[in-house]
Amino acid sequence: MDFKLEKTDSQSKARAGTITTDHGTIQTPIFMPVGTASTVKGVHQHELKDDIKAQIILGNTYHLYLRPGTEILQKAGGLHKFMNWNGPILTDSGGYQVYSLSARRKIKEEGATFSSHIDGSKHLFAPENVMDIQRQIGADIIMAFDECTPYPCDYKYAKNSMHMTHRWLKRCCERFDTTEPLYGYSQTLFPIIQGSVYKDLRKQSAETVASFEREGNAIGGLSVGEPDDEMYEMCEIVTDILPEDKPRYLMGVGTPLNLLENIALGIDMFDCVMPTRNARNGMLFTQNGTINIKNRKWAEDFSFIDPDGTSYVDKTYSKAYLRHLIISKEILGAQIATLHNLSFYVWLVNTAREKILDGTFYDWKKQMVKQLGQRL
């Protein structure tokens, strides 16, 4: 993987760059649609590529490991071939899913043991086999195995957890560096910074992660319930330390406002289930604010879903029709809303990139923050 930093905004830390992988280039800032179990829910692969214009998608190690399983993925020739997606893929390490299974898992130095949410079977995720699993899945960018701490989290727990994540990172790197990719293209390992919302821990973790000198770095353990201001404060601390010539990935974030604020702090890569999950529940994101399409006010609104939108569905279907589909729990309603939301997220980061390159990001971002905060 290669990263080229093209421009940094003069009034913020916002950056525009290009990541090159064996499956294609990624122009940053970038939003990655979440394809948890080898599918972005409700969206065909050709729609991801041609309508949404996604440049990279995310797969989930925990879910893919459990179903369909790495044996099937290997027989298929890796995740790209299995799901017929020829663009870049990033896989998370499963650390967040293990964190979310608080009643079903036990964490110790060896790794994390957990019970499958599917059939209750017992499994172990350790730094070594998580590297092997992600080799077998075949993503272009893979993540180190970490422990994601909850919020709130006391200082002692956060500190001990961070140090264990660093020890696990060393084991991840050793396993990754002594194994080879399986499908004829290269893979890249990103470490993950932890430290909860404690400034000194985040600083220490960022310095430790940077010392491993991998090709990119990630920030984890945020967007787990902490106030936005604390998230931004932690990101600012971290981006002041991480090397400028490597991409920075903020995991699991977030709202459109979160994306803009974190882009301004120097973050390059994002993923989040919010645009897809909220779409299925009838919440639409637009340039002018959010729409709850279930509200009665849209029942007789026959204007297009979003005249300013970039997806073909925005200028094909009316708000009244989409409301009817969502209220009736028709599958097409979830599909239309998902196409709209993902297209909006990709439009937002693409436009941020354009504004960084032409030197107008700061003023544009201030105006967009006002607009995005409205409820229509």
Contacts in CASP RR format, 6 or more apart in sequence:
PFRMAT RR
TARGET T0000
AUTHOR 0000-0000-0000
METHOD contacts of the structure
MODEL  1
MDFKLEKTDSQSKARAGTITTDHGTIQTPIFMPVGTASTVKGVHQHELKD
DIKAQIILGNTYHLYLRPGTEILQKAGGLHKFMNWNGPILTDSGGYQVYS
LSARRKIKEEGATFSSHIDGSKHLFAPENVMDIQRQIGADIIMAFDECTP
YPCDYKYAKNSMHMTHRWLKRCCERFDTTEPLYGYSQTLFPIIQGSVYKD
LRKQSAETVASFEREGNAIGGLSVGEPDDEMYEMCEIVTDILPEDKPRYL
MGVGTPLNLLENIALGIDMFDCVMPTRNARNGMLFTQNGTINIKNRKWAE
DFSFIDPDGTSYVDKTYSKAYLRHLIISKEILGAQIATLHNLSFYVWLVN
TAREKILDGTFYDWKKQMVKQLGQRL
1 19 0 8 1.000
1 20 0 8 1.000
1 21 0 8 1.000
1 140 0 8 1.000
1 141 0 8 1.000
1 186 0 8 1.000
1 188 0 8 1.000
1 215 0 8 1.000
1 216 0 8 1.000
2 19 0 8 1.000
2 20 0 8 1.000
2 215 0 8 1.000
3 17 0 8 1.000
3 18 0 8 1.000
3 19 0 8 1.000
3 20 0 8 1.000
3 215 0 8 1.000
3 216 0 8 1.000
3 245 0 8 1.000
3 246 0 8 1.000
3 247 0 8 1.000
4 17 0 8 1.000
4 18 0 8 1.000
4 20 0 8 1.000
5 15 0 8 1.000
5 16 0 8 1.000
5 17 0 8 1.000
5 244 0 8 1.000
5 245 0 8 1.000
6 16 0 8 1.000
6 17 0 8 1.000
6 18 0 8 1.000
6 357 0 8 1.000
7 15 0 8 1.000
7 16 0 8 1.000
7 17 0 8 1.000
7 356 0 8 1.000
7 357 0 8 1.000
7 359 0 8 1.000
8 14 0 8 1.000
8 15 0 8 1.000
8 16 0 8 1.000
8 244 0 8 1.000
8 356 0 8 1.000
9 15 0 8 1.000
9 264 0 8 1.000
9 356 0 8 1.000
9 359 0 8 1.000
9 361 0 8 1.000
9 362 0 8 1.000
10 359 0 8 1.000
10 362 0 8 1.000
11 361 0 8 1.000
11 362 0 8 1.000
12 264 0 8 1.000
12 265 0 8 1.000
12 266 0 8 1.000
12 361 0 8 1.000
12 362 0 8 1.000
12 365 0 8 1.000
13 239 0 8 1.000
13 264 0 8 1.000
13 265 0 8 1.000
13 266 0 8 1.000
14 29 0 8 1.000
14 263 0 8 1.000
14 264 0 8 1.000
14 265 0 8 1.000
14 266 0 8 1.000
14 352 0 8 1.000
14 356 0 8 1.000
14 361 0 8 1.000
14 362 0 8 1.000
14 365 0 8 1.000
15 28 0 8 1.000
15 29 0 8 1.000
15 244 0 8 1.000
15 266 0 8 1.000
15 268 0 8 1.000
15 356 0 8 1.000
16 27 0 8 1.000
16 28 0 8 1.000
16 29 0 8 1.000
16 353 0 8 1.000
16 356 0 8 1.000
16 357 0 8 1.000
17 27 0 8 1.000
17 28 0 8 1.000
17 268 0 8 1.000
17 353 0 8 1.000
18 25 0 8 1.000
18 26 0 8 1.000
18 27 0 8 1.000
18 28 0 8 1.000
19 25 0 8 1.000
19 26 0 8 1.000
19 28 0 8 1.000
19 30 0 8 1.000
19 88 0 8 1.000
19 247 0 8 1.000
20 26 0 8 1.000
21 88 0 8 1.000
21 140 0 8 1.000
21 141 0 8 1.000
21 186 0 8 1.000
21 188 0 8 1.000
22 140 0 8 1.000
22 185 0 8 1.000
22 186 0 8 1.000
23 80 0 8 1.000
23 86 0 8 1.000
23 87 0 8 1.000
23 88 0 8 1.000
23 89 0 8 1.000
23 140 0 8 1.000
23 185 0 8 1.000
24 55 0 8 1.000
24 87 0 8 1.000
24 88 0 8 1.000
25 55 0 8 1.000
26 55 0 8 1.000
26 56 0 8 1.000
26 88 0 8 1.000
27 55 0 8 1.000
27 350 0 8 1.000
27 353 0 8 1.000
28 247 0 8 1.000
28 268 0 8 1.000
28 269 0 8 1.000
28 353 0 8 1.000
29 259 0 8 1.000
29 263 0 8 1.000
29 267 0 8 1.000
29 268 0 8 1.000
29 269 0 8 1.000
29 270 0 8 1.000
29 349 0 8 1.000
29 352 0 8 1.000
29 353 0 8 1.000
29 356 0 8 1.000
30 55 0 8 1.000
30 56 0 8 1.000
30 268 0 8 1.000
30 269 0 8 1.000
30 270 0 8 1.000
30 349 0 8 1.000
31 259 0 8 1.000
31 270 0 8 1.000
31 271 0 8 1.000
31 272 0 8 1.000
31 345 0 8 1.000
31 346 0 8 1.000
31 348 0 8 1.000
31 349 0 8 1.000
32 54 0 8 1.000
32 56 0 8 1.000
32 57 0 8 1.000
32 58 0 8 1.000
32 90 0 8 1.000
32 269 0 8 1.000
32 270 0 8 1.000
32 271 0 8 1.000
33 40 0 8 1.000
33 43 0 8 1.000
33 48 0 8 1.000
33 52 0 8 1.000
33 54 0 8 1.000
33 57 0 8 1.000
33 58 0 8 1.000
33 271 0 8 1.000
33 275 0 8 1.000
33 276 0 8 1.000
33 342 0 8 1.000
33 345 0 8 1.000
34 40 0 8 1.000
34 57 0 8 1.000
34 58 0 8 1.000
34 59 0 8 1.000
34 60 0 8 1.000
34 271 0 8 1.000
34 272 0 8 1.000
34 273 0 8 1.000
34 276 0 8 1.000
35 41 0 8 1.000
35 57 0 8 1.000
35 58 0 8 1.000
35 59 0 8 1.000
35 60 0 8 1.000
36 59 0 8 1.000
36 60 0 8 1.000
36 63 0 8 1.000
36 273 0 8 1.000
37 59 0 8 1.000
37 60 0 8 1.000
37 63 0 8 1.000
37 64 0 8 1.000
37 67 0 8 1.000
38 59 0 8 1.000
38 64 0 8 1.000
38 68 0 8 1.000
38 79 0 8 1.000
38 82 0 8 1.000
38 83 0 8 1.000
39 83 0 8 1.000
40 48 0 8 1.000
40 54 0 8 1.000
40 57 0 8 1.000
40 276 0 8 1.000
40 338 0 8 1.000
40 342 0 8 1.000
41 276 0 8 1.000
41 280 0 8 1.000
41 334 0 8 1.000
41 338 0 8 1.000
42 276 0 8 1.000
42 331 0 8 1.000
42 334 0 8 1.000
42 335 0 8 1.000
42 338 0 8 1.000
43 52 0 8 1.000
43 276 0 8 1.000
43 335 0 8 1.000
43 338 0 8 1.000
43 339 0 8 1.000
43 342 0 8 1.000
45 83 0 8 1.000
45 84 0 8 1.000
45 85 0 8 1.000
47 339 0 8 1.000
48 54 0 8 1.000
48 57 0 8 1.000
48 85 0 8 1.000
48 342 0 8 1.000
49 87 0 8 1.000
51 311 0 8 1.000
51 312 0 8 1.000
51 339 0 8 1.000
51 343 0 8 1.000
52 311 0 8 1.000
52 339 0 8 1.000
52 342 0 8 1.000
52 343 0 8 1.000
52 346 0 8 1.000
53 343 0 8 1.000
53 346 0 8 1.000
53 350 0 8 1.000
54 342 0 8 1.000
54 346 0 8 1.000
55 87 0 8 1.000
55 88 0 8 1.000
56 87 0 8 1.000
56 88 0 8 1.000
56 89 0 8 1.000
56 90 0 8 1.000
56 140 0 8 1.000
57 85 0 8 1.000
57 87 0 8 1.000
57 88 0 8 1.000
57 89 0 8 1.000
57 90 0 8 1.000
58 89 0 8 1.000
58 90 0 8 1.000
58 91 0 8 1.000
58 92 0 8 1.000
58 271 0 8 1.000
59 79 0 8 1.000
59 89 0 8 1.000
59 90 0 8 1.000
59 91 0 8 1.000
59 92 0 8 1.000
59 137 0 8 1.000
59 139 0 8 1.000
60 91 0 8 1.000
60 92 0 8 1.000
60 94 0 8 1.000
60 97 0 8 1.000
61 91 0 8 1.000
61 92 0 8 1.000
61 93 0 8 1.000
61 94 0 8 1.000
61 97 0 8 1.000
61 130 0 8 1.000
61 133 0 8 1.000
61 134 0 8 1.000
61 137 0 8 1.000
61 143 0 8 1.000
62 94 0 8 1.000
62 95 0 8 1.000
62 97 0 8 1.000
62 98 0 8 1.000
62 125 0 8 1.000
63 97 0 8 1.000
64 70 0 8 1.000
64 73 0 8 1.000
64 79 0 8 1.000
64 91 0 8 1.000
64 137 0 8 1.000
65 123 0 8 1.000
65 133 0 8 1.000
65 137 0 8 1.000
66 116 0 8 1.000
66 117 0 8 1.000
66 118 0 8 1.000
66 123 0 8 1.000
67 118 0 8 1.000
68 82 0 8 1.000
70 133 0 8 1.000
70 136 0 8 1.000
70 137 0 8 1.000
72 82 0 8 1.000
73 79 0 8 1.000
73 82 0 8 1.000
73 136 0 8 1.000
73 137 0 8 1.000
73 138 0 8 1.000
74 136 0 8 1.000
74 182 0 8 1.000
76 82 0 8 1.000
77 183 0 8 1.000
78 136 0 8 1.000
78 137 0 8 1.000
78 138 0 8 1.000
78 182 0 8 1.000
78 183 0 8 1.000
79 85 0 8 1.000
79 89 0 8 1.000
79 91 0 8 1.000
79 137 0 8 1.000
79 138 0 8 1.000
79 139 0 8 1.000
80 86 0 8 1.000
80 87 0 8 1.000
80 89 0 8 1.000
80 138 0 8 1.000
80 183 0 8 1.000
88 140 0 8 1.000
88 141 0 8 1.000
89 138 0 8 1.000
89 139 0 8 1.000
89 140 0 8 1.000
89 141 0 8 1.000
90 139 0 8 1.000
90 140 0 8 1.000
90 141 0 8 1.000
90 142 0 8 1.000
90 143 0 8 1.000
90 249 0 8 1.000
90 271 0 8 1.000
91 134 0 8 1.000
91 137 0 8 1.000
91 138 0 8 1.000
91 139 0 8 1.000
91 141 0 8 1.000
91 142 0 8 1.000
91 143 0 8 1.000
92 143 0 8 1.000
92 251 0 8 1.000
93 125 0 8 1.000
93 130 0 8 1.000
93 134 0 8 1.000
93 142 0 8 1.000
93 143 0 8 1.000
93 144 0 8 1.000
93 145 0 8 1.000
93 146 0 8 1.000
93 192 0 8 1.000
94 125 0 8 1.000
94 130 0 8 1.000
94 143 0 8 1.000
94 145 0 8 1.000
95 112 0 8 1.000
95 125 0 8 1.000
95 145 0 8 1.000
95 146 0 8 1.000
95 147 0 8 1.000
95 148 0 8 1.000
96 148 0 8 1.000
96 221 0 8 1.000
96 251 0 8 1.000
96 252 0 8 1.000
98 105 0 8 1.000
98 107 0 8 1.000
98 112 0 8 1.000
98 114 0 8 1.000
98 125 0 8 1.000
98 147 0 8 1.000
98 148 0 8 1.000
99 147 0 8 1.000
99 148 0 8 1.000
99 149 0 8 1.000
99 150 0 8 1.000
101 114 0 8 1.000
101 115 0 8 1.000
101 117 0 8 1.000
102 150 0 8 1.000
104 114 0 8 1.000
104 115 0 8 1.000
104 117 0 8 1.000
104 120 0 8 1.000
105 112 0 8 1.000
105 113 0 8 1.000
105 114 0 8 1.000
105 115 0 8 1.000
106 112 0 8 1.000
106 113 0 8 1.000
106 114 0 8 1.000
107 147 0 8 1.000
109 164 0 8 1.000
109 167 0 8 1.000
110 124 0 8 1.000
110 126 0 8 1.000
111 124 0 8 1.000
111 125 0 8 1.000
111 126 0 8 1.000
111 127 0 8 1.000
111 145 0 8 1.000
111 168 0 8 1.000
112 124 0 8 1.000
112 125 0 8 1.000
112 126 0 8 1.000
112 147 0 8 1.000
113 122 0 8 1.000
113 123 0 8 1.000
113 124 0 8 1.000
113 125 0 8 1.000
114 122 0 8 1.000
114 123 0 8 1.000
114 125 0 8 1.000
115 121 0 8 1.000
115 122 0 8 1.000
115 123 0 8 1.000
116 122 0 8 1.000
116 123 0 8 1.000
125 145 0 8 1.000
126 145 0 8 1.000
126 171 0 8 1.000
127 144 0 8 1.000
127 145 0 8 1.000
127 168 0 8 1.000
127 169 0 8 1.000
127 171 0 8 1.000
127 172 0 8 1.000
127 175 0 8 1.000
128 171 0 8 1.000
128 172 0 8 1.000
128 175 0 8 1.000
130 145 0 8 1.000
130 172 0 8 1.000
131 142 0 8 1.000
131 145 0 8 1.000
131 172 0 8 1.000
131 175 0 8 1.000
131 176 0 8 1.000
131 179 0 8 1.000
131 189 0 8 1.000
132 175 0 8 1.000
132 179 0 8 1.000
134 142 0 8 1.000
134 143 0 8 1.000
134 187 0 8 1.000
135 142 0 8 1.000
135 179 0 8 1.000
135 180 0 8 1.000
135 181 0 8 1.000
135 182 0 8 1.000
135 187 0 8 1.000
136 182 0 8 1.000
138 181 0 8 1.000
138 182 0 8 1.000
138 183 0 8 1.000
138 187 0 8 1.000
139 187 0 8 1.000
140 185 0 8 1.000
140 186 0 8 1.000
140 187 0 8 1.000
140 188 0 8 1.000
141 187 0 8 1.000
141 188 0 8 1.000
141 189 0 8 1.000
141 190 0 8 1.000
142 176 0 8 1.000
142 187 0 8 1.000
142 188 0 8 1.000
142 189 0 8 1.000
142 190 0 8 1.000
143 189 0 8 1.000
143 190 0 8 1.000
143 192 0 8 1.000
143 218 0 8 1.000
143 251 0 8 1.000
144 168 0 8 1.000
144 169 0 8 1.000
144 172 0 8 1.000
144 173 0 8 1.000
144 189 0 8 1.000
144 190 0 8 1.000
144 191 0 8 1.000
144 192 0 8 1.000
144 218 0 8 1.000
145 168 0 8 1.000
145 172 0 8 1.000
146 165 0 8 1.000
146 168 0 8 1.000
146 169 0 8 1.000
146 192 0 8 1.000
146 194 0 8 1.000
146 220 0 8 1.000
147 161 0 8 1.000
147 164 0 8 1.000
147 165 0 8 1.000
147 168 0 8 1.000
147 194 0 8 1.000
148 194 0 8 1.000
148 220 0 8 1.000
148 221 0 8 1.000
148 224 0 8 1.000
149 157 0 8 1.000
149 158 0 8 1.000
149 161 0 8 1.000
149 162 0 8 1.000
149 194 0 8 1.000
149 195 0 8 1.000
149 196 0 8 1.000
149 221 0 8 1.000
149 224 0 8 1.000
150 224 0 8 1.000
151 196 0 8 1.000
151 197 0 8 1.000
151 224 0 8 1.000
151 225 0 8 1.000
151 226 0 8 1.000
153 161 0 8 1.000
153 196 0 8 1.000
153 197 0 8 1.000
155 196 0 8 1.000
155 198 0 8 1.000
155 201 0 8 1.000
158 194 0 8 1.000
158 195 0 8 1.000
158 196 0 8 1.000
158 198 0 8 1.000
158 201 0 8 1.000
159 195 0 8 1.000
159 198 0 8 1.000
159 201 0 8 1.000
161 194 0 8 1.000
161 195 0 8 1.000
162 194 0 8 1.000
162 195 0 8 1.000
162 196 0 8 1.000
162 201 0 8 1.000
162 204 0 8 1.000
162 205 0 8 1.000
165 192 0 8 1.000
165 194 0 8 1.000
165 205 0 8 1.000
166 205 0 8 1.000
166 208 0 8 1.000
166 209 0 8 1.000
169 191 0 8 1.000
169 192 0 8 1.000
169 208 0 8 1.000
169 209 0 8 1.000
169 212 0 8 1.000
172 189 0 8 1.000
172 191 0 8 1.000
173 189 0 8 1.000
173 191 0 8 1.000
173 212 0 8 1.000
173 214 0 8 1.000
176 189 0 8 1.000
181 187 0 8 1.000
188 214 0 8 1.000
188 215 0 8 1.000
188 216 0 8 1.000
189 214 0 8 1.000
189 215 0 8 1.000
190 214 0 8 1.000
190 215 0 8 1.000
190 216 0 8 1.000
190 217 0 8 1.000
190 218 0 8 1.000
190 249 0 8 1.000
191 209 0 8 1.000
191 212 0 8 1.000
191 214 0 8 1.000
191 216 0 8 1.000
191 217 0 8 1.000
191 218 0 8 1.000
192 209 0 8 1.000
192 217 0 8 1.000
192 218 0 8 1.000
192 219 0 8 1.000
192 220 0 8 1.000
192 251 0 8 1.000
193 202 0 8 1.000
193 205 0 8 1.000
193 206 0 8 1.000
193 209 0 8 1.000
193 217 0 8 1.000
193 218 0 8 1.000
193 219 0 8 1.000
193 220 0 8 1.000
193 238 0 8 1.000
194 201 0 8 1.000
194 205 0 8 1.000
194 220 0 8 1.000
194 221 0 8 1.000
195 201 0 8 1.000
195 202 0 8 1.000
195 205 0 8 1.000
195 221 0 8 1.000
196 202 0 8 1.000
196 221 0 8 1.000
197 226 0 8 1.000
197 230 0 8 1.000
197 233 0 8 1.000
197 234 0 8 1.000
199 233 0 8 1.000
199 234 0 8 1.000
199 237 0 8 1.000
202 234 0 8 1.000
202 237 0 8 1.000
202 238 0 8 1.000
203 237 0 8 1.000
203 238 0 8 1.000
203 241 0 8 1.000
205 238 0 8 1.000
206 237 0 8 1.000
206 238 0 8 1.000
206 241 0 8 1.000
206 242 0 8 1.000
207 241 0 8 1.000
209 217 0 8 1.000
209 242 0 8 1.000
210 217 0 8 1.000
210 241 0 8 1.000
210 242 0 8 1.000
210 243 0 8 1.000
214 246 0 8 1.000
215 246 0 8 1.000
216 246 0 8 1.000
216 247 0 8 1.000
216 248 0 8 1.000
216 249 0 8 1.000
217 242 0 8 1.000
217 243 0 8 1.000
217 246 0 8 1.000
217 247 0 8 1.000
217 248 0 8 1.000
217 249 0 8 1.000
218 248 0 8 1.000
218 249 0 8 1.000
218 250 0 8 1.000
218 251 0 8 1.000
219 234 0 8 1.000
219 235 0 8 1.000
219 238 0 8 1.000
219 248 0 8 1.000
219 249 0 8 1.000
219 250 0 8 1.000
219 251 0 8 1.000
219 267 0 8 1.000
220 250 0 8 1.000
220 251 0 8 1.000
220 252 0 8 1.000
221 251 0 8 1.000
222 231 0 8 1.000
222 234 0 8 1.000
222 235 0 8 1.000
222 250 0 8 1.000
222 251 0 8 1.000
222 252 0 8 1.000
222 253 0 8 1.000
223 231 0 8 1.000
223 251 0 8 1.000
223 252 0 8 1.000
223 253 0 8 1.000
223 254 0 8 1.000
223 258 0 8 1.000
223 272 0 8 1.000
228 257 0 8 1.000
228 258 0 8 1.000
228 261 0 8 1.000
231 253 0 8 1.000
231 258 0 8 1.000
231 262 0 8 1.000
232 261 0 8 1.000
232 262 0 8 1.000
232 265 0 8 1.000
235 250 0 8 1.000
235 262 0 8 1.000
235 265 0 8 1.000
235 266 0 8 1.000
235 267 0 8 1.000
236 265 0 8 1.000
238 248 0 8 1.000
239 248 0 8 1.000
239 265 0 8 1.000
239 266 0 8 1.000
239 267 0 8 1.000
242 248 0 8 1.000
247 268 0 8 1.000
247 269 0 8 1.000
248 266 0 8 1.000
248 267 0 8 1.000
248 268 0 8 1.000
248 269 0 8 1.000
249 267 0 8 1.000
249 268 0 8 1.000
249 269 0 8 1.000
249 270 0 8 1.000
250 262 0 8 1.000
250 267 0 8 1.000
250 269 0 8 1.000
250 270 0 8 1.000
251 271 0 8 1.000
252 270 0 8 1.000
252 271 0 8 1.000
252 272 0 8 1.000
252 273 0 8 1.000
253 259 0 8 1.000
253 262 0 8 1.000
253 270 0 8 1.000
253 271 0 8 1.000
253 272 0 8 1.000
254 270 0 8 1.000
254 272 0 8 1.000
254 274 0 8 1.000
255 274 0 8 1.000
256 285 0 8 1.000
256 344 0 8 1.000
256 345 0 8 1.000
256 348 0 8 1.000
256 372 0 8 1.000
257 369 0 8 1.000
257 372 0 8 1.000
257 373 0 8 1.000
259 270 0 8 1.000
259 345 0 8 1.000
259 348 0 8 1.000
259 349 0 8 1.000
259 352 0 8 1.000
260 348 0 8 1.000
260 352 0 8 1.000
260 365 0 8 1.000
260 368 0 8 1.000
260 369 0 8 1.000
260 372 0 8 1.000
261 369 0 8 1.000
262 270 0 8 1.000
263 349 0 8 1.000
263 352 0 8 1.000
263 365 0 8 1.000
264 361 0 8 1.000
264 362 0 8 1.000
264 365 0 8 1.000
270 349 0 8 1.000
275 285 0 8 1.000
275 338 0 8 1.000
275 341 0 8 1.000
275 342 0 8 1.000
275 344 0 8 1.000
275 345 0 8 1.000
276 338 0 8 1.000
276 341 0 8 1.000
276 342 0 8 1.000
278 285 0 8 1.000
278 341 0 8 1.000
279 334 0 8 1.000
279 337 0 8 1.000
279 338 0 8 1.000
279 340 0 8 1.000
279 341 0 8 1.000
279 342 0 8 1.000
280 334 0 8 1.000
280 337 0 8 1.000
280 338 0 8 1.000
282 292 0 8 1.000
282 293 0 8 1.000
282 294 0 8 1.000
282 326 0 8 1.000
282 337 0 8 1.000
283 290 0 8 1.000
283 291 0 8 1.000
283 292 0 8 1.000
283 293 0 8 1.000
284 290 0 8 1.000
284 291 0 8 1.000
284 292 0 8 1.000
284 293 0 8 1.000
284 305 0 8 1.000
284 306 0 8 1.000
284 337 0 8 1.000
284 340 0 8 1.000
284 341 0 8 1.000
284 344 0 8 1.000
285 341 0 8 1.000
285 344 0 8 1.000
285 345 0 8 1.000
285 372 0 8 1.000
286 306 0 8 1.000
286 308 0 8 1.000
286 309 0 8 1.000
286 344 0 8 1.000
286 376 0 8 1.000
287 306 0 8 1.000
287 308 0 8 1.000
287 309 0 8 1.000
287 344 0 8 1.000
287 368 0 8 1.000
287 371 0 8 1.000
287 372 0 8 1.000
288 308 0 8 1.000
288 371 0 8 1.000
288 374 0 8 1.000
288 376 0 8 1.000
289 371 0 8 1.000
289 372 0 8 1.000
289 373 0 8 1.000
289 374 0 8 1.000
289 375 0 8 1.000
289 376 0 8 1.000
290 372 0 8 1.000
290 373 0 8 1.000
290 374 0 8 1.000
290 375 0 8 1.000
290 376 0 8 1.000
291 298 0 8 1.000
291 319 0 8 1.000
291 375 0 8 1.000
291 376 0 8 1.000
292 375 0 8 1.000
293 319 0 8 1.000
293 322 0 8 1.000
293 323 0 8 1.000
293 326 0 8 1.000
293 337 0 8 1.000
294 323 0 8 1.000
294 326 0 8 1.000
294 327 0 8 1.000
295 323 0 8 1.000
298 319 0 8 1.000
298 320 0 8 1.000
298 322 0 8 1.000
298 323 0 8 1.000
299 320 0 8 1.000
299 323 0 8 1.000
299 324 0 8 1.000
300 320 0 8 1.000
301 318 0 8 1.000
301 319 0 8 1.000
301 320 0 8 1.000
301 323 0 8 1.000
302 318 0 8 1.000
302 319 0 8 1.000
302 320 0 8 1.000
303 318 0 8 1.000
303 319 0 8 1.000
304 314 0 8 1.000
304 315 0 8 1.000
304 316 0 8 1.000
304 317 0 8 1.000
304 318 0 8 1.000
304 319 0 8 1.000
305 313 0 8 1.000
305 314 0 8 1.000
305 315 0 8 1.000
305 317 0 8 1.000
305 318 0 8 1.000
305 319 0 8 1.000
305 322 0 8 1.000
305 336 0 8 1.000
305 340 0 8 1.000
306 314 0 8 1.000
306 315 0 8 1.000
306 340 0 8 1.000
306 344 0 8 1.000
307 314 0 8 1.000
307 315 0 8 1.000
308 314 0 8 1.000
309 315 0 8 1.000
309 340 0 8 1.000
309 343 0 8 1.000
309 344 0 8 1.000
309 347 0 8 1.000
310 343 0 8 1.000
310 344 0 8 1.000
310 346 0 8 1.000
310 347 0 8 1.000
311 339 0 8 1.000
311 340 0 8 1.000
311 342 0 8 1.000
311 343 0 8 1.000
311 344 0 8 1.000
312 339 0 8 1.000
313 336 0 8 1.000
313 339 0 8 1.000
313 340 0 8 1.000
314 340 0 8 1.000
314 343 0 8 1.000
317 336 0 8 1.000
322 333 0 8 1.000
322 336 0 8 1.000
322 337 0 8 1.000
324 330 0 8 1.000
325 332 0 8 1.000
325 333 0 8 1.000
325 336 0 8 1.000
326 333 0 8 1.000
326 334 0 8 1.000
326 337 0 8 1.000
348 368 0 8 1.000
351 364 0 8 1.000
352 361 0 8 1.000
352 364 0 8 1.000
352 365 0 8 1.000
355 361 0 8 1.000
355 364 0 8 1.000
355 365 0 8 1.000
END
